[in-house]
Amino acid sequence: MKLFFVRHGEPDWNLVEMRGARGWAKDFAPLTPLGRLQIDTIANDYRLQEADAILCSTFTRALESGALLSRALNKPLFVEYDLHEWLPQKDPLGDVDAGLLERAKRTLSGVAGEDPSAPWESLSEVRERVLTVLNRYRRFRNLVVVTHGVVIGSLVGMRRLVDHAEIVPFEIDLDHPGPGPTLAEHTVRSA
């Protein structure tokens, strides 16, 4: 399967912060005018024209980006919850303290190893949930996947943060038998 991962356009964090949004409520931030322009610009990229469909995260910044691409490319849009951003805390209603967030970010950067008992989502868990989503769309040969920088990096192995509206081509072989995808069951490579 050929994938074109796209990080959402630039979000308008100020809009939600001015209204006092905290925690997961910040994920309602729409795109800035620049973010919309970023997505409109990449919609002209020849690589995206061959897509059969577009998948996107439920977070507003990715959903708006996916909708703009769907309209520009005239491709069906599928919204998938499990394409959401990395969770610095698995409990969506719990309080996140700065120390916990800092320790979680160190695991993302590779400074600290993965701890399966940690209250944050490991990169392995991010990869597994994304592979589960992709497996449901195996009937398509070419997909645009609009999601978040950490999600893209966790699957393709990028060590740097993906830029807003950056296209990351990627190929994955999902044709392995088994009850559910695990990273070990799949051959993945950057295109």
TAKAMO-V759238 format. One record per residue. N is the residue number from 1. SS is DSSP state (a for helix, b for strand, c for the rest). NEAR is the number of other C-alpha atoms within 12 Angstrom. Layout:
n | ss | near
N | SS | NEAR
N | SS | NEAR
This chain:
n | ss | near
1 | c | 30
2 | b | 31
3 | b | 38
4 | b | 39
5 | b | 47
6 | b | 44
7 | b | 44
8 | c | 53
9 | c | 43
10 | c | 30
11 | b | 34
12 | c | 24
13 | a | 24
14 | a | 19
15 | a | 19
16 | a | 23
17 | a | 19
18 | a | 12
19 | c | 13
20 | c | 14
21 | c | 16
22 | c | 21
23 | a | 22
24 | a | 26
25 | a | 19
26 | a | 22
27 | a | 31
28 | a | 25
29 | c | 33
30 | c | 31
31 | b | 34
32 | c | 24
33 | a | 17
34 | a | 19
35 | a | 30
36 | a | 30
37 | a | 23
38 | a | 29
39 | a | 40
40 | a | 26
41 | a | 23
42 | a | 32
43 | c | 34
44 | c | 19
45 | c | 24
46 | a | 13
47 | a | 24
48 | a | 34
49 | a | 22
50 | a | 22
51 | c | 30
52 | c | 28
53 | b | 34
54 | b | 42
55 | b | 43
56 | b | 42
57 | c | 38
58 | c | 30
59 | c | 33
60 | a | 34
61 | a | 39
62 | a | 48
63 | a | 39
64 | a | 40
65 | a | 49
66 | a | 47
67 | a | 36
68 | a | 33
69 | a | 42
70 | a | 32
71 | a | 19
72 | a | 23
73 | a | 29
74 | c | 19
75 | c | 24
76 | b | 23
77 | b | 31
78 | b | 29
79 | b | 29
80 | c | 27
81 | a | 22
82 | a | 30
83 | a | 40
84 | c | 36
85 | c | 39
86 | c | 39
87 | c | 33
88 | c | 33
89 | c | 27
90 | c | 24
91 | c | 15
92 | c | 18
93 | c | 12
94 | c | 16
95 | c | 17
96 | c | 22
97 | c | 14
98 | a | 12
99 | a | 12
100 | a | 20
101 | a | 23
102 | a | 18
103 | a | 26
104 | a | 32
105 | a | 26
106 | a | 20
107 | a | 27
108 | a | 34
109 | a | 22
110 | c | 19
111 | c | 13
112 | c | 16
113 | c | 18
114 | c | 22
115 | c | 19
116 | c | 15
117 | c | 13
118 | c | 23
119 | c | 23
120 | c | 31
121 | c | 33
122 | c | 34
123 | a | 38
124 | a | 28
125 | a | 31
126 | a | 34
127 | a | 32
128 | a | 27
129 | a | 30
130 | a | 41
131 | a | 35
132 | a | 27
133 | a | 28
134 | a | 40
135 | a | 29
136 | a | 19
137 | c | 28
138 | c | 23
139 | c | 15
140 | c | 21
141 | c | 23
142 | b | 28
143 | b | 42
144 | b | 51
145 | b | 53
146 | b | 50
147 | b | 47
148 | c | 44
149 | a | 37
150 | a | 39
151 | a | 43
152 | a | 43
153 | a | 34
154 | a | 36
155 | a | 40
156 | a | 33
157 | c | 25
158 | c | 23
159 | c | 18
160 | c | 16
161 | c | 21
162 | c | 26
163 | c | 24
164 | c | 33
165 | c | 41
166 | c | 32
167 | b | 36
168 | b | 38
169 | b | 30
170 | b | 28
171 | b | 24
172 | b | 31
173 | b | 24
174 | c | 30
175 | c | 20
176 | c | 17
177 | c | 12
178 | c | 13
179 | c | 9
180 | c | 21
181 | c | 27
182 | c | 26
183 | a | 27
184 | a | 16
185 | a | 20
186 | c | 25
187 | b | 20
188 | b | 25
189 | b | 19
190 | b | 22
191 | c | 17
